[in-house]
């Protein structure tokens, strides 16, 4: 099902006529980005800065296993406290590595250009939070992304704006007083 989801997403995103594609260098993101690359004929720039949050000792554990071994740490993380889950990365560290890469790639676009970023749910959420200027304790409010869904950001008069989140269809233009 994942490959079909990636192909469907690639067909929809290709309609936006992207100018550049950047992606995590991890296998699932590489495969997803390759589907869009095949349609658009754009090269994909892979970068480890777009990898998913490293969760240390939590990596590969089920929810129940995490709760049994790291219940207090998990509860603190769910309360929004900065936690190195399993000794891994803080969410702010993920944003520190991913957001500058996205900004740099976006700055290289032509006027009104489109950048597609293929990454992982936690990395996307923290990067969006950072780009929007939200305080880290508000990033969880963005919610997660379903597989092969996307968020649409644009530039407004006061910086980055979230136009759509967890979308699975082509974005519709939103007209407002500040457009």
C-alpha positions in Angstrom: 0.0 0.0 0.0 2.9 2.5 0.7 4.1 2.4 -2.9 0.6 3.1 -4.2 0.2 5.9 -1.7 3.5 7.4 -2.9 2.6 7.1 -6.5 -0.8 8.8 -5.9 0.8 11.6 -3.9 3.5 12.1 -6.6 0.8 12.4 -9.4 -1.0 15.1 -7.3 2.1 17.0 -6.3 3.5 16.9 -9.9 0.5 19.0 -10.9 1.9 21.8 -8.7 4.9 21.9 -11.1 7.6 21.8 -8.4 10.9 23.5 -9.1 13.0 21.4 -6.6 12.7 18.3 -4.4 14.7 17.7 -1.3 14.4 14.6 0.8 15.6 12.6 3.8 18.3 10.1 2.8 16.4 7.3 4.6 14.9 4.5 2.5 11.2 5.3 2.8 11.6 9.0 2.0 14.0 8.2 -0.8 11.5 5.9 -2.4 8.7 8.4 -2.0 10.8 11.2 -3.5 11.8 8.9 -6.4 8.1 8.6 -7.4 7.8 12.4 -7.8 11.2 12.6 -9.5 10.2 10.0 -12.1 7.2 12.1 -13.1 8.8 15.6 -12.9 12.2 14.6 -14.1 13.7 16.7 -11.3 16.7 15.5 -9.4 16.2 14.8 -5.7 18.7 16.3 -3.3 19.0 14.0 -0.3 20.1 15.3 3.1 20.5 13.6 6.5 19.2 16.9 8.0 15.7 15.7 7.0 15.9 12.4 8.8 13.3 11.5 11.4 13.9 12.3 15.1 16.4 9.9 16.6 14.7 8.3 19.6 17.7 6.6 21.1 16.8 3.5 23.1 13.2 3.9 22.0 14.0 3.1 18.4 12.2 0.0 17.3 10.2 -0.5 20.5 6.5 -0.8 20.5 4.3 1.6 22.5 3.8 -1.0 25.2 7.6 -1.6 25.5 8.3 2.1 25.8 5.6 2.5 28.5 7.0 -0.5 30.4 10.7 0.7 30.3 10.4 4.5 30.0 6.9 5.4 31.4 8.0 8.5 33.3 10.0 9.8 30.4 7.1 9.1 28.0 4.6 10.9 30.3 7.0 13.9 30.5 7.3 14.0 26.7 3.5 13.8 26.3 3.1 16.8 28.7 5.3 18.8 26.3 8.4 18.8 28.3 11.7 18.8 26.4 12.7 15.1 26.6 15.5 13.2 25.0 13.4 10.2 24.3 15.5 7.2 24.9 18.6 9.4 25.0 17.9 10.6 21.5 17.3 14.1 20.0 15.2 16.9 21.4 12.5 18.1 19.0 14.2 21.5 19.0 17.4 19.8 17.8 15.5 18.2 14.9 14.2 21.7 13.9 17.7 23.1 14.3 19.0 20.8 11.6 16.0 20.6 9.2 14.5 24.1 9.1 17.7 25.9 7.9 18.0 23.3 5.0 14.3 24.0 4.0 14.9 27.8 4.2 18.1 27.6 2.1 16.3 25.4 -0.6 13.3 27.8 -0.6 15.6 30.8 -1.0 17.1 29.2 -4.2 13.7 28.9 -5.9 12.5 31.3 -8.6 9.8 33.8 -7.6 6.6 31.9 -6.9 8.6 28.6 -7.1 7.5 25.4 -5.4 9.7 23.2 -3.2 8.7 19.7 -2.2 10.3 18.4 1.0 10.0 14.6 1.5 10.7 13.7 5.1 9.2 12.1 8.2 6.2 13.1 10.4 8.1 14.3 13.4 10.7 16.2 11.4 8.0 17.8 9.2 6.0 18.9 12.3 9.0 20.4 14.1 10.2 22.1 10.9 6.8 23.6 10.3 6.7 24.8 13.9 10.1 26.4 13.6 9.3 28.0 10.2 6.1 29.5 11.5 7.8 30.9 14.6 5.8 28.8 17.0 7.2 28.1 20.5 8.3 24.5 20.7 5.6 23.6 23.3 3.0 24.5 20.6 4.4 22.2 17.9 2.3 19.2 19.0 -0.8 21.3 18.2 0.0 20.9 14.5 -0.7 17.2 14.8 0.9 14.5 12.8 0.9 13.7 9.1 -0.7 10.6 7.6 1.5 8.6 5.3 2.0 10.3 1.9 0.1 13.4 2.9 1.6 16.9 3.0 1.4 20.4 4.3 1.5 23.5 2.2 3.4 26.6 3.4 3.6 29.9 1.7 5.1 33.2 2.3 2.8 36.0 3.6 3.5 39.6 4.5 4.9 38.5 7.9 6.7 35.4 7.0 5.8 31.7 6.5 2.1 30.7 6.7 0.5 27.3 7.0 -2.0 27.1 4.1 -2.9 23.4 4.5 -1.9 20.6 6.8 -2.2 16.8 6.5 -3.6 17.3 3.0 -4.1 14.5 0.5 -5.6 16.4 -2.3 -4.4 19.4 -4.4 -4.4 22.6 -2.4 -7.0 25.2 -3.1 -6.0 28.9 -3.1 -7.1 30.9 -0.1 -7.7 34.5 -0.7 -7.7 36.9 2.2 -7.1 40.5 3.0 -3.3 40.1 3.3 -2.7 38.2 0.0 
